[in-house]
Structure formats: C-alpha cells, structure tokens
C-alpha cells in the first residue's frame, strides 16, 4: 500500500495517501484480505492519531491511555469512512478521533459522573473565559461577558462556572483547609432528625387538641409533655387515678378518630 505524501489532497504534510486503499477496502467482502488491508490503513494513520492525542496530554490523563482512546477513534473513522462522498479521509478522521478523546474526558475523568449537559456547559464557559482573558487583561470576565461571548444564558454560565470548581471531589475524611485539629468535612455533617417524622402528626393533632375541654388538655399536657405519672396527675387534680386513666384513653381515642376522619 502506498503511503507517499500528497499535498494536493491532504492538509497534513505527512498524511499517507490511502485513497486507493479505501476504495479497494469498500469493494472487498468480509474476509482475511479485507482485514489485512484495513489493518494497514489503520497503521498508516496511527501517527496522526498519536499527534491528536498529544494535544490533550496536559489534562491529567496518561499519554498511553490517550493514545489508546485516539486509536479507537481512528478505528471507528476507518470503519465508517465512505470514499464515495469525495472527502479526504483526514477531514472525517480528525473530528472523529478528537470527539472520542473528548468523550473519554467527559465520561471517565470526573470523580463523580455528572450530566453531559453540565459537562458541555463547563467546557463552553472554560473556552469563553480563556478567549476573554486575552482581551480583558487584569480581571476575570463577568458572567454577562461570558454569556455574550459564548451565546449562552447567564443561568447556564453560572452552572458552567460551578462545574469548573467541581471536577474532582473532596473526601469526607479530608482535613479542611486551615484546620489545625484534624477537623474534616464529615465532622460538619448533620444527621437525620427523628423529630421530622412526627411533624405531620403534630400539625394534624394540634387543632384537635386545642378543641378539647380545658381539663382534658391539662391532663394530656401533664402526662405527655410534663412526663407526670397518672398518680401525680390524679393527686394534683383531686380525682382518682382510674378517672385520669379513663380520661386519657377517651381523649386520645377521640383525637385519633377525628384526625383519621379528616385524612379521608
């Protein structure tokens, strides 16, 4: 297979001339001959895939992993390229390989997976901020300036700016900046309040309790809020303990029945 340089058809100076090979590949049926030719084409274009991977080597991913991702993008480009459309292969391969690398960063390089829309907003905000920083020296671009430059709403810009600071996650056990006593984020987290489960019940019961006669309200308050025994309540009111017990049972049953009827 010829790999001579063709300045007339290829924008890259060292691009291999594989036009004839692609036409032959398209005409071959599945089999060993086609597989061999396909492998030769992929091998011929691997240097270009490596160069594209090199553009992203400073973003925290190993170059070898980036090369593998770029090679995968190249394979997809070779398999999907249609020489009959008349376009040079690299005009199709470059965006295909670059897109594969970018998807790798979007889908695999975040500590926590976030919606793709948020990741794309982050990239648009980042690129717009970089462009504006060259024309607005001495200060950071405002939200309005970024929105106008990137043709985004200010709400989307704010989402993108927040995502810029969220690429990696902080461990809950990590010591907080400025802490000298080992204070971590987990120490600042609250725990579920068991009283929240009774809020609805309390609000439902409150108006029914308020409608009870004064003596019954006083008995229920002393029993359930004052934590007084039935004997002490009976002594304080000058009635028998048995009477106190019957009043409590009757009041609770009445309130329960009214609340359940209201809920129907």
Steps between C-alpha positions, in 0.01 A plus 500: 500500500640838403558752779653783293418856593233674293494877562219542250240296686622490863525806728751318727852500357574143605154357429527162324332466162243230567229606257548194276520272804167631632334442163630144496390450859146612416482247215636201693269255675560402861795267531876475564595721203273779614619469861863525388437810290298660781788441743750657260286813465463532877874457549572765235286758682609421856763779506224755439289346780801524734545868415135569578534316831804714581285813498327376816798362692505784756149433634578240763469183290797282410621533140484125444132495596438795271673320215275200549190718496624678186572166335145390578372818336719428197357149468148642510594756235647236270194280536253781440680695228336497157746588221211544256404826671816658359639640826859443613523242775668731748214751476281227643754332726623807689162598651417134560821436695482832684139434594591157637770654721266771626234244579760306696566806716130571541405146592804368687703783650246646745515371854122492498301451181302815421246561222658549159321833463680634808834373369440674166401824675822478699706466182324791328551723803866398528575572134313831512688605814833416335410704192383799703803494731713595198291807427415606856834510685515557873166351598279199454214525250156554648211259468330734254814524284542122490131455414524747212825354367383138517141580403368344818251609762643636824332211687691248285823694555452476877448123469817473290701710747387282788598190304848647444558470873351151524723288276633307797334409829636555849498202731272536800795394715736762354613765743346838420738780390611710797403235753766426759316234700425247228149636444354337187193559286328196650517672842284780361227274364177471691294190557131437431275657763259233626254775595442572131298181474247637751452845344197400293344318795556797731345745256201271445438452872554861612157646403317200647686530830418869511130416469499276809360624832753676720527218758565235235764721335669548836502127570652417160760776541606377844516137382674535163690829529556521877576126520289472814361167620128441517525489878654848520246640257215352705647643819540846347144508361340332800356209303569129490775342294239281328314813393821650360568180306148500349525868404836448327373198306180678401677819388764314299237284330287803416791698354623197302155440354461865397845517337442179304160625386655826380761305302238306302 
